[in-house]
Amino acid sequence: MFKQQVMNSKEVSSILKKLKEQFDIEFSKDYYFFKNNKNRVFIISKKLQYFELDKIRVNELGLYFLTIEEDGLRLSIEGSQLLRNAKKNIISLNEKQFLDWMKGFDINIDDERNGYMLVKFGTNFCGCGKLANGVLYNFVPKARRVK
């Protein structure tokens, strides 16, 4: 049984507005947005309309893009990569910090900002973390961490 609900245009507009405020980026409306009961948002190309989904068994559709939190939007690793043109709330890591990040450790950062930040190493985005009181909290899933 399909566990996601299509987000209406008001909800999508709210997400796009929050992305603009939080990361200073214009995100494309060329996607369908779905939300599950855990406030996770998935996106999928609008080309999906050409498929007959009622004839196949589907649990979830799309790419996990972000989670709607009370204090902002927390992007998935792939979601952060889609926002590679963001201009705001980006933390660049050095090599040691990046390796610790990919192992699942929280990182001490000399930064006074607070909130959800895009995490970048070199030219690559590698997820989203929450910066609070100089600590960048890690959200890399255990299954995707480097051992």
C-alpha positions as CSV (number, residue, x, y, z in Angstrom):
1,M,0.0,0.0,0.0
2,F,1.2,3.5,-0.9
3,K,2.4,5.3,2.3
4,Q,3.0,8.7,0.8
5,Q,0.6,11.6,0.1
6,V,1.0,14.1,-2.7
7,M,1.7,17.5,-1.3
8,N,-0.7,20.2,-2.4
9,S,0.5,23.4,-4.0
10,K,0.3,25.4,-0.8
11,E,2.6,22.9,1.0
12,V,5.0,22.8,-1.9
13,S,5.1,26.6,-2.0
14,S,5.9,26.6,1.7
15,I,8.8,24.1,1.2
16,L,10.2,26.2,-1.7
17,K,9.9,29.4,0.4
18,K,11.7,27.8,3.3
19,L,14.5,26.5,1.0
20,K,14.9,30.1,-0.3
21,E,15.0,31.5,3.2
22,Q,17.3,28.8,4.7
23,F,19.7,28.3,1.8
24,D,19.1,31.2,-0.6
25,I,18.3,29.0,-3.6
26,E,15.5,28.7,-6.1
27,F,14.5,25.1,-6.4
28,S,12.6,23.8,-9.5
29,K,8.9,23.2,-9.5
30,D,9.4,20.4,-12.1
31,Y,8.8,17.7,-9.5
32,Y,6.0,16.1,-7.7
33,F,6.4,16.4,-3.9
34,F,5.3,13.6,-1.6
35,K,5.3,13.5,2.2
36,N,5.1,10.4,4.4
37,N,3.9,10.2,8.0
38,K,7.4,11.0,9.3
39,N,7.5,14.4,7.6
40,R,9.9,13.1,5.0
41,V,9.6,14.7,1.6
42,F,10.3,12.8,-1.5
43,I,10.5,14.2,-5.0
44,I,10.0,12.6,-8.4
45,S,10.0,13.9,-12.0
46,K,6.6,15.0,-13.4
47,K,7.2,12.4,-16.2
48,L,5.7,9.9,-13.7
49,Q,2.3,10.9,-14.9
50,Y,2.8,8.7,-17.9
51,F,3.0,5.5,-15.9
52,E,0.0,3.5,-14.7
53,L,0.9,3.2,-11.0
54,D,-2.3,1.5,-10.1
55,K,-1.1,-1.6,-12.0
56,I,2.1,-2.0,-9.9
57,R,2.7,-2.5,-6.2
58,V,4.4,0.6,-4.8
59,N,5.5,1.3,-1.2
60,E,7.3,4.6,-1.8
61,L,8.0,6.8,-4.8
62,G,10.9,9.2,-5.5
63,L,14.1,10.4,-4.0
64,Y,14.2,11.2,-0.3
65,F,14.9,14.9,-0.4
66,L,14.4,16.4,3.1
67,T,12.7,16.1,6.4
68,I,10.5,18.9,7.8
69,E,11.7,19.7,11.3
70,E,10.2,22.2,13.7
71,D,13.2,24.4,13.4
72,G,13.9,24.1,9.7
73,L,14.5,21.8,6.8
74,R,17.0,19.0,7.1
75,L,18.2,17.8,3.7
76,S,19.2,14.3,2.9
77,I,22.6,13.6,1.3
78,E,21.1,13.6,-2.2
79,G,19.0,16.6,-1.3
80,S,22.1,18.5,-0.4
81,Q,23.6,17.5,-3.7
82,L,20.6,18.9,-5.6
83,L,21.1,22.2,-3.9
84,R,24.7,22.6,-5.0
85,N,24.0,26.2,-6.1
86,A,23.0,27.3,-2.6
87,K,24.5,30.6,-1.4
88,K,23.8,30.5,2.4
89,N,24.3,28.3,5.4
90,I,27.1,26.2,4.0
91,I,29.9,24.7,6.1
92,S,33.1,23.7,4.3
93,L,35.1,20.9,6.0
94,N,38.7,20.1,5.8
95,E,39.9,16.6,5.0
96,K,40.1,15.4,8.6
97,Q,36.7,16.9,9.5
98,F,35.2,15.3,6.4
99,L,36.5,11.8,7.3
100,D,35.2,12.2,10.8
101,W,31.9,13.4,9.4
102,M,31.6,10.3,7.1
103,K,32.3,8.1,10.1
104,G,29.3,9.6,11.9
105,F,31.0,11.9,14.4
106,D,29.8,15.4,15.4
107,I,32.3,18.1,14.4
108,N,33.5,21.1,16.4
109,I,33.3,24.1,14.2
110,D,34.4,27.7,15.0
111,D,31.2,29.3,13.8
112,E,28.6,31.3,15.7
113,R,25.6,30.5,13.5
114,N,22.9,28.0,14.5
115,G,20.5,25.9,12.4
116,Y,20.6,23.4,9.6
117,M,23.7,23.7,7.4
118,L,24.7,22.2,4.1
119,V,28.0,20.3,4.6
120,K,30.6,20.6,1.9
121,F,34.0,19.1,1.2
122,G,35.9,20.5,-1.7
123,T,33.2,20.9,-4.5
124,N,31.0,18.1,-3.2
125,F,28.1,18.3,-0.8
126,C,27.9,15.5,1.6
127,G,24.7,16.1,3.6
128,C,23.2,18.4,6.1
129,G,24.0,18.9,9.8
130,K,22.6,21.0,12.6
131,L,25.0,23.6,13.9
132,A,24.5,24.6,17.5
133,N,26.9,26.2,19.9
134,G,29.9,25.5,17.7
135,V,29.1,21.8,17.2
136,L,27.9,20.4,13.8
137,Y,25.7,17.5,14.6
138,N,25.8,14.6,12.2
139,F,22.8,13.0,10.5
140,V,24.6,10.5,8.2
141,P,22.6,7.3,8.4
142,K,24.5,4.4,10.1
143,A,24.2,2.3,6.9
144,R,26.0,5.0,4.9
145,R,28.9,5.7,7.3
146,V,32.5,4.8,6.5
147,K,34.0,2.3,8.9
